[in-house]
Amino acid sequence: MITKKRLMAVAALTATTAIPTFAAADEGVIRIGALYPTSGPCQMIGDFALQGTQMLVDEVNAAGGVNGQMLEVVHRDSRCDPAEATAMARDLIAREDVDFLVGGVSSSVGQAISAVSRTEEVIYIASIPKTVQMTTPENLHPYVFRSAANTNTEGGSAAVLADRLGLDRICTILMDYSYGHSLNEAFTSTLAEIRPDAEIVVQEWPQNGTTDYTAHITNIMAAGCDGVFSGVWAGLFPAFASQAGPFGFFDQVTYITAGEVGSPELAEQMGADMPEGIWANSYEVFYYPDTPAHNDFVADLQEELGVEHTPSWPVTGYVALQWLVEAMELAGSAETDAVIAALEGLSIETPIGTQTMRASDHQANRGQFWGQMHMSDDDAYPYPVMDPVEYIPADELMD
């Protein structure tokens, strides 16, 4: 991982051995097309992921670039809309002559960008979209790679928690599009394997974009569930929680939710409205793990954003681009076929540990952090945190 220590080492080496600096105008620029929503319902996620991308670019360029070439990010607002993402991806390739694509938030947007990358033969790193449909045999192609967790990992992790918590009568509430259906398949199949006597009692499918969950909430409460698995993700959860809370919903059932509801930025946004006791996940949390690599990343992000308590989404943009940078360094080139060959089977040191990009399906073995939400005892951060918190690895859940 590129850290401040590495930058200092590069600077010292340059000073003592007169390594030449590389001017972008002389050596060329590697252009990264970033497709993140910076408006609309996914804006918070997109803004932070884009900041993480730019942070990595600044670190790399300060260290001399990649194989002597500087990096440049060219951003287009995907608006969390597949049609817009398709148009912007094509625009980045045709008009901006980008070498690579990164980004996406929703699964449908990820699939749209993947289709463009396939047609245009441009490498795309999906930093957030999770649906396994992107990398199934019929959809996998040489140019798509995923640095995000996939829905098999996320749904399987929730099933592991349901088993640990002894849940036998489970209701689900999952959004009615590819992300929700992929989560459902992973959760139910894993649960059937590890807790075969558990029963799925009721399944609720809110339409994507709905703002009224009342009927779904009352249906679940009438079903006699002891647990609920939810895919009402972070951007939608505040509205869901505000409607479910007055019914005593979170007191009646053990609630396990995918979709990064445990992220620090959402906890801070919701404050006391974040239901305590629910089980949630996040890509990264500033308070765990206590390792040198993670602590360096958090310190750099604090400086970058000018905040003490850092958000979780920047790590997604940071790591997505880290895959490209380290593959280009390994290949000694930014040429597409060479970078594809370098990515397949590549292991890198991310801020949260070693990850490997599988050659078989272009999927990183990316797990997530899970825990139960409780109010923090830190007076400087009076918001819910995951406590206890653990990293559930992906390797045995990805398929």
VOPAGU-2260 file (C-alpha; in pm, 1 decimal, decimal comma):
REM VOPAGU-2260
SITE   aa  ch    i         X         Y         Z
SITE  MET   A    0       0,0       0,0       0,0
SITE  ILE   A    1     121,6     352,6     -76,8
SITE  THR   A    2     164,7     535,7     251,6
SITE  LYS   A    3     330,9     851,3     377,6
SITE  LYS   A    4     629,2     639,7     479,7
SITE  ARG   A    5     662,4     523,5     118,3
SITE  LEU   A    6     640,8     881,8      -8,9
SITE  MET   A    7     915,0     988,0     232,9
SITE  ALA   A    8    1131,2     699,8     118,7
SITE  VAL   A    9    1082,7     793,8    -246,3
SITE  ALA   A   10    1162,5    1156,5    -173,7
SITE  ALA   A   11    1479,6    1061,7      13,6
SITE  LEU   A   12    1590,6     828,8    -264,6
SITE  THR   A   13    1529,9    1097,1    -527,2
SITE  ALA   A   14    1736,0    1346,1    -330,2
SITE  THR   A   15    2032,9    1114,3    -287,8
SITE  THR   A   16    2047,3     938,2    -624,7
SITE  ALA   A   17    1911,6    1204,3    -860,2
SITE  ILE   A   18    1629,9     987,6    -994,8
SITE  PRO   A   19    1471,8    1195,1   -1272,5
SITE  THR   A   20    1127,1    1339,3   -1218,5
SITE  PHE   A   21     861,6    1270,2   -1480,4
SITE  ALA   A   22     663,2    1553,9   -1630,4
SITE  ALA   A   23     320,7    1452,3   -1750,6
SITE  ALA   A   24     356,5    1659,4   -2067,0
SITE  ASP   A   25     676,5    1474,5   -2160,8
SITE  GLU   A   26     589,0    1119,2   -2062,2
SITE  GLY   A   27     212,7    1118,8   -2109,9
SITE  VAL   A   28     -72,4    1090,5   -1862,6
SITE  ILE   A   29    -271,4     783,8   -1761,2
SITE  ARG   A   30    -632,1     898,2   -1757,5
SITE  ILE   A   31    -878,0     732,8   -1519,8
SITE  GLY   A   32   -1246,6     771,4   -1598,6
SITE  ALA   A   33   -1435,9     783,7   -1267,6
SITE  LEU   A   34   -1812,9     725,2   -1266,9
SITE  TYR   A   35   -1952,7     818,8    -928,2
SITE  PRO   A   36   -2285,1     984,0    -841,2
SITE  THR   A   37   -2225,0    1337,0    -717,5
SITE  SER   A   38   -2592,5    1427,5    -732,8
SITE  GLY   A   39   -2913,0    1240,1    -659,3
SITE  PRO   A   40   -2991,7     975,0    -396,7
SITE  CYS   A   41   -2641,8     817,6    -392,7
SITE  GLN   A   42   -2451,1    1145,7    -375,1
SITE  MET   A   43   -2299,2    1095,3     -29,3
SITE  ILE   A   44   -2151,8     760,2    -133,3
SITE  GLY   A   45   -2025,3     893,1    -465,2
SITE  ASP   A   46   -1867,7    1207,2    -320,5
SITE  PHE   A   47   -1669,9    1009,7     -64,1
SITE  ALA   A   48   -1562,7     735,6    -308,0
SITE  LEU   A   49   -1441,1    1000,2    -551,3
SITE  GLN   A   50   -1240,5    1165,1    -273,2
SITE  GLY   A   51   -1074,5     831,7    -198,1
SITE  THR   A   52    -987,3     791,7    -566,4
SITE  GLN   A   53    -829,7    1135,8    -580,1
SITE  MET   A   54    -638,3    1074,1    -257,4
SITE  LEU   A   55    -469,5     768,2    -410,3
SITE  VAL   A   56    -393,2     962,9    -730,1
SITE  ASP   A   57    -227,6    1240,2    -530,0
SITE  GLU   A   58     -16,5     988,1    -336,8
SITE  VAL   A   59      95,7     810,6    -653,6
SITE  ASN   A   60     178,5    1130,9    -838,9
SITE  ALA   A   61     371,5    1267,0    -540,0
SITE  ALA   A   62     580,3     949,4    -550,2
SITE  GLY   A   63     664,9     989,9    -919,4
SITE  GLY   A   64     362,7     834,6   -1086,8
SITE  VAL   A   65     329,5     488,3   -1237,5
SITE  ASN   A   66     622,3     379,7   -1452,3
SITE  GLY   A   67     705,6     746,6   -1494,2
SITE  GLN   A   68     356,3     853,2   -1596,9
SITE  MET   A   69     126,2    1076,3   -1397,1
SITE  LEU   A   70    -233,2     983,4   -1318,8
SITE  GLU   A   71    -532,4    1205,5   -1389,1
SITE  VAL   A   72    -892,6    1148,7   -1282,6
SITE  VAL   A   73   -1166,5    1255,5   -1522,3
SITE  HIS   A   74   -1502,9    1236,5   -1346,0
SITE  ARG   A   75   -1857,0    1211,4   -1475,5
SITE  ASP   A   76   -2167,8    1213,7   -1257,0
SITE  SER   A   77   -2345,2     879,2   -1300,0
SITE  ARG   A   78   -2642,0    1001,5   -1089,3
SITE  CYS   A   79   -2691,5     641,3    -972,6
SITE  ASP   A   80   -2878,1     585,3   -1300,8
SITE  PRO   A   81   -2786,2     305,9   -1547,1
SITE  ALA   A   82   -2877,3     506,0   -1859,0
SITE  GLU   A   83   -2676,8     806,5   -1744,3
SITE  ALA   A   84   -2383,1     586,4   -1645,7
SITE  THR   A   85   -2385,8     423,6   -1990,6
SITE  ALA   A   86   -2382,3     760,9   -2165,8
SITE  MET   A   87   -2110,9     901,4   -1939,4
SITE  ALA   A   88   -1891,4     591,6   -1974,1
SITE  ARG   A   89   -1907,9     621,5   -2351,8
SITE  ASP   A   90   -1835,3     993,1   -2327,3
SITE  LEU   A   91   -1527,7     931,6   -2112,6
SITE  ILE   A   92   -1391,4     681,8   -2363,4
SITE  ALA   A   93   -1479,1     865,5   -2685,0
SITE  ARG   A   94   -1423,6    1228,4   -2588,1
SITE  GLU   A   95   -1182,5    1211,3   -2295,4
SITE  ASP   A   96    -974,5     918,0   -2420,3
SITE  VAL   A   97    -955,4     756,7   -2075,2
SITE  ASP   A   98    -742,9     446,7   -2033,7
SITE  PHE   A   99    -950,6     283,8   -1757,7
SITE  LEU   A  100   -1290,0     310,5   -1587,8
SITE  VAL   A  101   -1359,9     287,7   -1214,9
SITE  GLY   A  102   -1667,4     343,9   -1003,6
SITE  GLY   A  103   -2036,4     269,8    -991,4
SITE  VAL   A  104   -2255,4     241,4    -681,5
SITE  SER   A  105   -2573,4      48,7    -752,9
SITE  SER   A  106   -2565,4    -297,3    -906,2
SITE  SER   A  107   -2764,4    -183,1   -1209,4
SITE  VAL   A  108   -2513,0      95,2   -1275,2
SITE  GLY   A  109   -2224,4    -149,4   -1240,0
SITE  GLN   A  110   -2382,8    -379,5   -1497,1
SITE  ALA   A  111   -2432,9     -86,4   -1734,9
SITE  ILE   A  112   -2069,3      26,7   -1708,9
SITE  SER   A  113   -1952,3    -332,8   -1750,0
SITE  ALA   A  114   -2146,7    -358,6   -2077,5
SITE  VAL   A  115   -1970,5     -48,2   -2210,4
SITE  SER   A  116   -1628,9    -172,5   -2101,9
SITE  ARG   A  117   -1691,5    -499,8   -2282,3
SITE  THR   A  118   -1789,4    -331,0   -2606,9
SITE  GLU   A  119   -1511,6     -72,7   -2594,1
SITE  GLU   A  120   -1248,1    -314,4   -2456,4
SITE  VAL   A  121   -1158,1     -82,3   -2168,1
SITE  ILE   A  122   -1079,5    -221,5   -1821,9
SITE  TYR   A  123   -1344,4    -139,7   -1560,6
SITE  ILE   A  124   -1289,1    -181,0   -1184,7
SITE  ALA   A  125   -1625,9    -199,7   -1004,4
SITE  SER   A  126   -1551,4     -40,5    -669,8
SITE  ILE   A  127   -1897,0     -67,0    -506,9
SITE  PRO   A  128   -2152,3    -262,5    -721,7
SITE  LYS   A  129   -2198,3    -609,7    -572,2
SITE  THR   A  130   -2442,1    -821,5    -769,4
SITE  VAL   A  131   -2287,1   -1154,2    -868,5
SITE  GLN   A  132   -2464,2   -1116,4   -1203,2
SITE  MET   A  133   -2174,7    -896,5   -1316,1
SITE  THR   A  134   -1927,2   -1184,6   -1296,9
SITE  THR   A  135   -2133,4   -1497,2   -1364,1
SITE  PRO   A  136   -1999,5   -1705,0   -1656,8
SITE  GLU   A  137   -2252,2   -1563,7   -1902,4
SITE  ASN   A  138   -2165,8   -1202,7   -1811,4
SITE  LEU   A  139   -1796,8   -1221,9   -1724,2
SITE  HIS   A  140   -1562,0   -1073,5   -1983,4
SITE  PRO   A  141   -1190,2    -990,6   -1988,5
SITE  TYR   A  142   -1232,2    -621,0   -1904,8
SITE  VAL   A  143   -1445,8    -625,6   -1588,4
SITE  PHE   A  144   -1296,8    -666,3   -1240,2
SITE  ARG   A  145   -1458,3    -613,3    -901,1
SITE  SER   A  146   -1277,8    -475,2    -596,2
SITE  ALA   A  147   -1605,0    -459,4    -400,1
SITE  ALA   A  148   -1753,2    -742,1    -198,4
SITE  ASN   A  149   -2012,7    -939,4    -390,8
SITE  THR   A  150   -2364,8   -1032,8    -291,0
SITE  ASN   A  151   -2264,1   -1392,7    -219,7
SITE  THR   A  152   -2022,1   -1269,1      44,3
SITE  GLU   A  153   -2264,0   -1014,3     189,2
SITE  GLY   A  154   -2570,0   -1240,8     197,2
SITE  GLY   A  155   -2362,6   -1534,1     320,9
SITE  SER   A  156   -2215,2   -1325,1     602,6
SITE  ALA   A  157   -2566,0   -1230,4     715,2
SITE  ALA   A  158   -2662,5   -1600,3     719,4
SITE  VAL   A  159   -2358,2   -1675,1     936,2
SITE  LEU   A  160   -2478,3   -1412,3    1182,8
SITE  ALA   A  161   -2835,7   -1546,9    1175,8
SITE  ASP   A  162   -2702,1   -1889,2    1265,3
SITE  ARG   A  163   -2486,1   -1753,8    1549,3
SITE  LEU   A  164   -2784,2   -1563,3    1687,4
SITE  GLY   A  165   -3003,2   -1875,5    1683,1
SITE  LEU   A  166   -3269,0   -1739,3    1449,3
SITE  ASP   A  167   -3522,0   -1998,5    1331,2
SITE  ARG   A  168   -3815,1   -1798,1    1186,6
SITE  ILE   A  169   -3677,1   -1537,0     952,0
SITE  CYS   A  170   -3843,8   -1270,3     740,5
SITE  THR   A  171   -3662,3   -1085,1     464,7
SITE  ILE   A  172   -3707,8    -737,7     321,5
SITE  LEU   A  173   -3499,1    -690,3       9,5
SITE  MET   A  174   -3519,0    -434,8    -269,2
SITE  ASP   A  175   -3682,4    -565,1    -585,3
SITE  TYR   A  176   -3391,3    -539,2    -828,4
SITE  SER   A  177   -3072,2    -731,8    -902,3
SITE  TYR   A  178   -2894,7    -645,0    -577,4
SITE  GLY   A  179   -3186,5    -759,2    -363,3
SITE  HIS   A  180   -3247,9   -1080,4    -556,3
SITE  SER   A  181   -2878,2   -1172,7    -552,6
SITE  LEU   A  182   -2865,3   -1110,2    -176,8
SITE  ASN   A  183   -3169,4   -1330,6    -129,0
SITE  GLU   A  184   -3015,8   -1619,7    -320,3
SITE  ALA   A  185   -2693,0   -1599,7    -121,5
SITE  PHE   A  186   -2863,2   -1564,0     216,7
SITE  THR   A  187   -3116,9   -1841,7     171,1
SITE  SER   A  188   -2872,1   -2089,9      18,7
SITE  THR   A  189   -2609,0   -2032,7     288,5
SITE  LEU   A  190   -2869,6   -2049,1     564,5
SITE  ALA   A  191   -3007,3   -2377,4     426,4
SITE  GLU   A  192   -2657,6   -2522,1     439,3
SITE  ILE   A  193   -2552,7   -2410,5     787,5
SITE  ARG   A  194   -2892,5   -2393,0     963,6
SITE  PRO   A  195   -3121,1   -2631,9     772,9
SITE  ASP   A  196   -3406,1   -2617,3    1025,3
SITE  ALA   A  197   -3445,8   -2241,3     992,7
SITE  GLU   A  198   -3757,0   -2126,0     805,5
SITE  ILE   A  199   -3803,9   -1826,1     577,9
SITE  VAL   A  200   -4151,1   -1713,5     686,9
SITE  VAL   A  201   -4226,4   -1404,0     479,0
SITE  GLN   A  202   -4040,3   -1222,9     203,2
SITE  GLU   A  203   -4110,6    -857,0     131,8
SITE  TRP   A  204   -3994,1    -691,4    -191,0
SITE  PRO   A  205   -4019,7    -309,1    -188,3
SITE  GLN   A  206   -3983,3    -154,0    -530,9
SITE  ASN   A  207   -3651,5      19,1    -586,6
SITE  GLY   A  208   -3701,9     387,9    -513,4
SITE  THR   A  209   -4002,7     344,5    -284,3
SITE  THR   A  210   -4039,3     586,7       5,5
SITE  ASP   A  211   -4325,0     414,6     192,6
SITE  TYR   A  212   -4237,3      88,7     370,9
SITE  THR   A  213   -4539,1      79,3     602,4
SITE  ALA   A  214   -4715,6    -220,2     446,8
SITE  HIS   A  215   -4392,1    -420,1     439,8
SITE  ILE   A  216   -4322,6    -337,3     804,1
SITE  THR   A  217   -4667,4    -440,7     924,7
SITE  ASN   A  218   -4661,6    -760,4     718,8
SITE  ILE   A  219   -4334,5    -864,3     881,8
SITE  MET   A  220   -4455,2    -777,3    1231,0
SITE  ALA   A  221   -4765,1    -991,3    1180,8
SITE  ALA   A  222   -4563,2   -1292,5    1059,5
SITE  GLY   A  223   -4412,8   -1394,9    1392,7
SITE  CYS   A  224   -4048,7   -1373,5    1285,8
SITE  ASP   A  225   -3769,6   -1385,8    1538,6
SITE  GLY   A  226   -3525,4   -1232,0    1290,0
SITE  VAL   A  227   -3522,0   -1015,4     978,9
SITE  PHE   A  228   -3262,0   -1002,5     702,4
SITE  SER   A  229   -3274,7    -669,5     521,1
SITE  GLY   A  230   -3125,1    -522,9     207,3
SITE  VAL   A  231   -3264,9    -175,0     267,5
SITE  TRP   A  232   -2927,9     -13,9     209,6
SITE  ALA   A  233   -2768,9     289,4     369,0
SITE  GLY   A  234   -2920,1     559,3     148,7
SITE  LEU   A  235   -3271,5     421,9     203,7
SITE  PHE   A  236   -3240,3     314,0     566,0
SITE  PRO   A  237   -3315,2     647,9     742,9
SITE  ALA   A  238   -3663,9     660,2     586,4
SITE  PHE   A  239   -3724,1     292,7     664,4
SITE  ALA   A  240   -3610,2     332,8    1025,8
SITE  SER   A  241   -3823,5     642,5    1080,9
SITE  GLN   A  242   -4131,3     445,9     969,8
SITE  ALA   A  243   -4045,4     121,1    1150,5
SITE  GLY   A  244   -3939,0     272,0    1482,8
SITE  PRO   A  245   -4281,5     393,9    1602,4
SITE  PHE   A  246   -4419,7      39,5    1554,7
SITE  GLY   A  247   -4158,7    -101,4    1793,4
SITE  PHE   A  248   -4023,9    -297,6    1499,0
SITE  PHE   A  249   -3659,5    -311,9    1609,9
SITE  ASP   A  250   -3759,2    -419,8    1961,9
SITE  GLN   A  251   -3965,2    -710,8    1830,0
SITE  VAL   A  252   -3712,6    -874,1    1594,8
SITE  THR   A  253   -3339,7    -928,3    1563,1
SITE  TYR   A  254   -3253,8    -714,3    1261,6
SITE  ILE   A  255   -2956,6    -800,9    1037,6
SITE  THR   A  256   -2897,9    -559,2     753,0
SITE  ALA   A  257   -2669,8    -551,5     451,8
SITE  GLY   A  258   -2602,1    -235,4     252,5
SITE  GLU   A  259   -2345,5     -61,5     478,2
SITE  VAL   A  260   -2598,7      60,4     733,6
SITE  GLY   A  261   -2316,6      37,7     990,0
SITE  SER   A  262   -2102,1     299,7     815,8
SITE  PRO   A  263   -1979,5     580,0    1044,6
SITE  GLU   A  264   -2114,3     854,5     818,7
SITE  LEU   A  265   -2467,8     710,1     832,5
SITE  ALA   A  266   -2445,5     663,6    1208,9
SITE  GLU   A  267   -2341,2    1026,1    1246,2
SITE  GLN   A  268   -2614,6    1141,1    1008,7
SITE  MET   A  269   -2885,6     951,6    1196,2
SITE  GLY   A  270   -2755,1    1008,3    1548,0
SITE  ALA   A  271   -3009,5     897,4    1807,0
SITE  ASP   A  272   -3241,6     783,6    1525,8
SITE  MET   A  273   -3007,6     493,9    1447,6
SITE  PRO   A  274   -3175,0     190,4    1610,6
SITE  GLU   A  275   -2950,6      36,4    1875,0
SITE  GLY   A  276   -2904,1    -337,9    1873,6
SITE  ILE   A  277   -2934,5    -396,0    1499,9
SITE  TRP   A  278   -2659,6    -591,0    1322,5
SITE  ALA   A  279   -2506,1    -403,4    1031,0
SITE  ASN   A  280   -2201,7    -388,3     805,8
SITE  SER   A  281   -1955,9    -140,7     656,7
SITE  TYR   A  282   -1665,9    -142,2     412,5
SITE  GLU   A  283   -1440,5      30,1     665,1
SITE  VAL   A  284   -1469,5     198,5    1004,2
SITE  PHE   A  285   -1217,5     444,9    1143,0
SITE  TYR   A  286   -1209,0     270,2    1481,0
SITE  TYR   A  287   -1112,5     -80,5    1365,5
SITE  PRO   A  288    -874,0    -255,1    1305,0
SITE  ASP   A  289    -588,3    -108,8    1506,9
SITE  THR   A  290    -311,2    -191,0    1257,5
SITE  PRO   A  291     -31,7      31,2    1121,9
SITE  ALA   A  292    -162,5      20,7     764,4
SITE  HIS   A  293    -518,0     109,0     864,2
SITE  ASN   A  294    -407,6     375,6    1110,4
SITE  ASP   A  295    -191,5     537,7     840,7
SITE  PHE   A  296    -485,8     538,1     601,1
SITE  VAL   A  297    -717,6     694,7     859,5
SITE  ALA   A  298    -457,5     960,7     945,7
SITE  ASP   A  299    -410,9    1046,5     577,6
SITE  LEU   A  300    -787,5    1062,4     528,0
SITE  GLN   A  301    -828,3    1285,0     833,0
SITE  GLU   A  302    -576,9    1525,0     682,3
SITE  GLU   A  303    -735,2    1502,5     336,9
SITE  LEU   A  304   -1090,1    1573,6     458,0
SITE  GLY   A  305   -1010,4    1789,9     760,7
SITE  VAL   A  306   -1220,2    1574,5     993,7
SITE  GLU   A  307   -1143,7    1370,5    1303,6
SITE  HIS   A  308   -1392,0    1089,0    1242,1
SITE  THR   A  309   -1353,0     969,6     886,2
SITE  PRO   A  310   -1623,7     819,1     661,9
SITE  SER   A  311   -1609,7     464,9     524,0
SITE  TRP   A  312   -1675,7     512,9     153,4
SITE  PRO   A  313   -1340,0     670,6      53,6
SITE  VAL   A  314   -1170,6     332,8      96,4
SITE  THR   A  315   -1375,7     190,4    -191,3
SITE  GLY   A  316   -1244,4     444,6    -440,8
SITE  TYR   A  317    -895,0     425,0    -295,4
SITE  VAL   A  318    -865,5      46,7    -320,1
SITE  ALA   A  319   -1025,2      25,5    -666,0
SITE  LEU   A  320    -756,1     249,2    -807,6
SITE  GLN   A  321    -489,6      75,5    -599,6
SITE  TRP   A  322    -561,4    -242,3    -798,8
SITE  LEU   A  323    -494,0     -60,2   -1125,3
SITE  VAL   A  324    -180,7     113,1    -999,6
SITE  GLU   A  325     -20,4    -203,2    -866,8
SITE  ALA   A  326    -115,9    -401,3   -1178,1
SITE  MET   A  327      41,9    -135,7   -1400,7
SITE  GLU   A  328     354,0    -137,2   -1186,8
SITE  LEU   A  329     374,4    -515,9   -1210,6
SITE  ALA   A  330     313,2    -513,3   -1587,2
SITE  GLY   A  331     550,7    -222,9   -1645,8
SITE  SER   A  332     284,7     -85,8   -1874,8
SITE  ALA   A  333     -62,2      69,0   -1897,0
SITE  GLU   A  334    -142,6    -142,9   -2202,2
SITE  THR   A  335    -477,6    -315,9   -2159,2
SITE  ASP   A  336    -379,1    -678,6   -2215,7
SITE  ALA   A  337     -72,9    -645,8   -1992,9
SITE  VAL   A  338    -277,3    -493,6   -1709,6
SITE  ILE   A  339    -543,4    -766,2   -1738,9
SITE  ALA   A  340    -273,1   -1032,9   -1711,5
SITE  ALA   A  341    -122,4    -858,2   -1408,7
SITE  LEU   A  342    -458,0    -819,3   -1232,5
SITE  GLU   A  343    -546,9   -1187,1   -1258,7
SITE  GLY   A  344    -425,7   -1352,7    -938,4
SITE  LEU   A  345    -267,8   -1031,3    -807,3
SITE  SER   A  346    -244,6    -981,1    -428,6
SITE  ILE   A  347    -214,5    -631,4    -281,5
SITE  GLU   A  348    -184,6    -481,8      66,0
SITE  THR   A  349    -489,8    -262,5     121,6
SITE  PRO   A  350    -553,7     -41,9     425,0
SITE  ILE   A  351    -752,8    -329,8     578,9
SITE  GLY   A  352    -525,6    -618,2     485,8
SITE  THR   A  353    -418,1    -842,1     199,4
SITE  GLN   A  354    -663,6    -900,4     -83,5
SITE  THR   A  355    -636,0   -1116,8    -393,3
SITE  MET   A  356    -804,8   -1073,9    -731,3
SITE  ARG   A  357    -916,7   -1417,5    -843,8
SITE  ALA   A  358    -821,8   -1504,5   -1201,4
SITE  SER   A  359   -1128,6   -1726,9   -1242,7
SITE  ASP   A  360   -1394,8   -1457,2   -1209,0
SITE  HIS   A  361   -1209,5   -1125,4   -1167,8
SITE  GLN   A  362   -1346,6   -1089,5    -813,8
SITE  ALA   A  363   -1141,5    -965,5    -518,0
SITE  ASN   A  364   -1178,1   -1167,6    -198,2
SITE  ARG   A  365   -1321,9    -862,1     -23,0
SITE  GLY   A  366   -1499,8    -919,6     305,2
SITE  GLN   A  367   -1671,7    -658,7     518,8
SITE  PHE   A  368   -1692,1    -541,2     878,0
SITE  TRP   A  369   -1998,9    -648,5    1075,9
SITE  GLY   A  370   -2119,9    -571,3    1425,7
SITE  GLN   A  371   -2406,1    -473,8    1652,8
SITE  MET   A  372   -2487,4    -104,0    1673,1
SITE  HIS   A  373   -2450,1      51,4    2018,0
SITE  MET   A  374   -2404,6     409,7    2126,1
SITE  SER   A  375   -2037,3     498,6    2146,5
SITE  ASP   A  376   -1885,2     568,9    2487,2
SITE  ASP   A  377   -1649,3     821,7    2325,0
SITE  ASP   A  378   -1767,0    1172,3    2414,8
SITE  ALA   A  379   -1599,5    1302,4    2099,8
SITE  TYR   A  380   -1806,5    1067,4    1884,9
SITE  PRO   A  381   -2155,3    1050,3    2041,5
SITE  TYR   A  382   -2300,6     825,2    1772,0
SITE  PRO   A  383   -2365,8     450,8    1738,8
SITE  VAL   A  384   -2073,2     225,1    1651,7
SITE  MET   A  385   -2043,0    -145,1    1577,0
SITE  ASP   A  386   -1956,3    -312,3    1906,3
SITE  PRO   A  387   -1833,5    -579,0    1889,2
SITE  VAL   A  388   -1696,2    -542,4    1537,8
SITE  GLU   A  389   -1537,9    -813,7    1327,3
SITE  TYR   A  390   -1416,3    -862,2     974,6
SITE  ILE   A  391   -1594,8   -1155,6     809,5
SITE  PRO   A  392   -1364,2   -1279,4     530,7
SITE  ALA   A  393   -1496,3   -1360,8     186,6
SITE  ASP   A  394   -1306,1   -1670,5      79,0
SITE  GLU   A  395   -1556,8   -1935,0     189,4
SITE  LEU   A  396   -1862,1   -1729,0      95,3
SITE  MET   A  397   -1782,8   -1586,9    -248,9
SITE  ASP   A  398   -1919,6   -1877,0    -457,2
